[in-house]
Amino acid sequence: MSLAKDSTELIIQWISRKGVDKGKVMTVIHDISAFIPLYS
């Protein structure tokens, strides 16, 4: 299990508890995931 994947899960869970729109979250995650290959 990669650290990036674990972090993404935690971020999604945290944002979900904040009541943020899931679609908006996925857009942000998609943007972030563009940078993940640099670290994985």
DSSP file (Angstrom, degrees, kcal/mol; ACC not computed):
  #  RESIDUE AA STRUCTURE BP1 BP2  ACC     N-H-->O    O-->H-N    N-H-->O    O-->H-N    TCO  KAPPA ALPHA  PHI   PSI    X-CA   Y-CA   Z-CA
    1    1 A M              0   0    0      0, 0.0     2,-0.2     0, 0.0     3,-0.0   0.000 360.0 360.0 360.0 125.2    0.0    0.0    0.0
    2    2 A S     >  -     0   0    0      1,-0.1     4,-2.0     4,-0.0     5,-0.2  -0.473 360.0-127.4 -81.3 151.2    1.5    3.3   -1.1
    3    3 A L  H  > S+     0   0    0      1,-0.2     4,-2.8     2,-0.2     5,-0.2   0.881 110.0  57.1 -61.8 -39.2    1.6    6.3    1.3
    4    4 A A  H  > S+     0   0    0      1,-0.2     4,-2.4     2,-0.2    -1,-0.2   0.901 106.8  48.6 -60.0 -41.5    0.0    8.5   -1.4
    5    5 A K  H  > S+     0   0    0      2,-0.2     4,-2.1     1,-0.2    -1,-0.2   0.922 112.4  47.9 -66.2 -43.8   -3.0    6.1   -1.5
    6    6 A D  H  X S+     0   0    0     -4,-2.0     4,-2.3     1,-0.2    -2,-0.2   0.921 112.3  49.6 -61.1 -44.6   -3.4    6.0    2.3
    7    7 A S  H  X S+     0   0    0     -4,-2.8     4,-2.6     1,-0.2    -1,-0.2   0.904 108.8  52.6 -61.8 -42.3   -3.1    9.8    2.4
    8    8 A T  H  X S+     0   0    0     -4,-2.4     4,-2.6    -5,-0.2    -1,-0.2   0.914 108.8  50.2 -60.6 -43.8   -5.7   10.2   -0.3
    9    9 A E  H  X S+     0   0    0     -4,-2.1     4,-2.5     1,-0.2    -1,-0.2   0.927 111.7  47.9 -60.0 -46.0   -8.1    8.0    1.6
   10   10 A L  H  X S+     0   0    0     -4,-2.3     4,-2.6     1,-0.2    -2,-0.2   0.903 111.8  49.9 -62.7 -41.9   -7.6    9.9    4.8
   11   11 A I  H  X S+     0   0    0     -4,-2.6     4,-2.8     2,-0.2     5,-0.3   0.926 110.9  49.2 -62.8 -45.3   -8.1   13.2    3.0
   12   12 A I  H  X S+     0   0    0     -4,-2.6     4,-2.5     1,-0.2    -2,-0.2   0.927 113.0  47.3 -60.5 -45.5  -11.4   12.0    1.4
   13   13 A Q  H  X S+     0   0    0     -4,-2.5     4,-1.9     2,-0.2    -2,-0.2   0.919 113.3  48.4 -62.2 -44.2  -12.7   10.8    4.8
   14   14 A W  H  X S+     0   0    0     -4,-2.6     4,-1.1     1,-0.2    -2,-0.2   0.931 114.0  45.3 -62.7 -47.0  -11.8   14.1    6.5
   15   15 A I  H  <>S+     0   0    0     -4,-2.8     5,-1.8     1,-0.2     4,-0.5   0.879 109.4  56.4 -65.3 -37.8  -13.4   16.2    3.8
   16   16 A S  H ><5S+     0   0    0     -4,-2.5     3,-1.3    -5,-0.3    -1,-0.2   0.895 104.8  52.1 -60.9 -40.0  -16.5   14.0    3.8
   17   17 A R  H 3<5S+     0   0    0     -4,-1.9    -1,-0.2     1,-0.3    -2,-0.2   0.801 103.2  59.0 -66.4 -27.3  -16.9   14.6    7.5
   18   18 A K  T 3<5S-     0   0    0     -4,-1.1    -1,-0.3    -3,-0.3    -2,-0.2   0.593 116.2-118.4 -76.1 -10.0  -16.7   18.3    6.8
   19   19 A G  T < 5 +     0   0    0     -3,-1.3    -3,-0.2    -4,-0.5     2,-0.2   0.718  56.6 159.4  81.3  21.3  -19.7   17.9    4.5
   20   20 A V      < -     0   0    0     -5,-1.8    -1,-0.2     1,-0.1     2,-0.1  -0.522  53.4 -90.0 -77.9 146.2  -17.9   19.0    1.3
   21   21 A D     >  -     0   0    0     -2,-0.2     4,-1.9     1,-0.1     3,-0.2  -0.323  30.6-140.6 -57.3 127.6  -19.4   18.0   -2.0
   22   22 A K  H  > S+     0   0    0      1,-0.2     4,-2.5     2,-0.2     5,-0.2   0.864 100.5  55.9 -61.6 -38.0  -17.9   14.6   -3.1
   23   23 A G  H  > S+     0   0    0      1,-0.2     4,-1.7     2,-0.2    -1,-0.2   0.892 107.4  49.2 -61.6 -39.5  -17.7   15.7   -6.7
   24   24 A K  H  > S+     0   0    0     -3,-0.2     4,-2.0     2,-0.2    -1,-0.2   0.894 109.8  52.4 -65.6 -39.8  -15.6   18.7   -5.7
   25   25 A V  H  X S+     0   0    0     -4,-1.9     4,-2.9     1,-0.2    -2,-0.2   0.931 107.5  50.8 -60.7 -46.9  -13.4   16.5   -3.6
   26   26 A M  H  X S+     0   0    0     -4,-2.5     4,-2.5     1,-0.2    -1,-0.2   0.846 107.5  54.3 -63.2 -33.9  -12.8   14.1   -6.5
   27   27 A T  H  X S+     0   0    0     -4,-1.7     4,-2.0     2,-0.2    -1,-0.2   0.928 111.3  44.7 -64.0 -44.3  -11.8   17.0   -8.8
   28   28 A V  H  X S+     0   0    0     -4,-2.0     4,-2.7     2,-0.2    -2,-0.2   0.922 112.9  50.9 -64.7 -44.4   -9.2   18.1   -6.2
   29   29 A I  H  X S+     0   0    0     -4,-2.9     4,-3.1     1,-0.2    -2,-0.2   0.899 108.4  52.9 -59.8 -40.8   -8.0   14.6   -5.8
   30   30 A H  H  X S+     0   0    0     -4,-2.5     4,-0.8     2,-0.2    -1,-0.2   0.910 110.2  47.5 -61.8 -42.3   -7.6   14.2   -9.6
   31   31 A D  H >< S+     0   0    0     -4,-2.0     3,-0.8     1,-0.2     4,-0.4   0.928 114.4  46.4 -62.9 -45.3   -5.5   17.4   -9.7
   32   32 A I  H >X S+     0   0    0     -4,-2.7     3,-2.3     1,-0.2     4,-0.9   0.897 103.8  62.4 -63.5 -40.7   -3.4   16.2   -6.8
   33   33 A S  H 3< S+     0   0    0     -4,-3.1    -1,-0.2     1,-0.3    -2,-0.2   0.724  89.7  69.5 -62.1 -20.3   -3.0   12.8   -8.4
   34   34 A A  T << S+     0   0    0     -3,-0.8    -1,-0.3    -4,-0.8    -2,-0.2   0.789 105.8  40.6 -64.9 -26.1   -1.2   14.4  -11.3
   35   35 A F  T X4 S+     0   0    0     -3,-2.3     3,-1.6    -4,-0.4     4,-0.5   0.659  93.3  84.6 -94.8 -19.0    1.7   15.1   -8.9
   36   36 A I  G >X S+     0   0    0     -4,-0.9     3,-2.2     1,-0.3     4,-1.5   0.861  79.2  64.6 -55.6 -41.1    1.6   11.8   -7.1
   37   37 A P  G 34 S+     0   0    0      0, 0.0    -1,-0.3     0, 0.0    -2,-0.1   0.782  93.6  63.9 -55.6 -24.2    3.8   10.0   -9.7
   38   38 A L  G <4 S+     0   0    0     -3,-1.6    -2,-0.2     1,-0.2    -3,-0.1   0.794 113.3  32.6 -66.4 -26.7    6.6   12.4   -8.7
   39   39 A Y  T <4        0   0    0     -3,-2.2    -1,-0.2    -4,-0.5    -3,-0.1   0.596 360.0 360.0-107.1 -15.3    6.7   10.9   -5.2
   40   40 A S     <        0   0    0     -4,-1.5    -2,-0.1   -38,-0.1    -1,-0.1   0.458 360.0 360.0 -97.6 360.0    5.7    7.3   -5.8
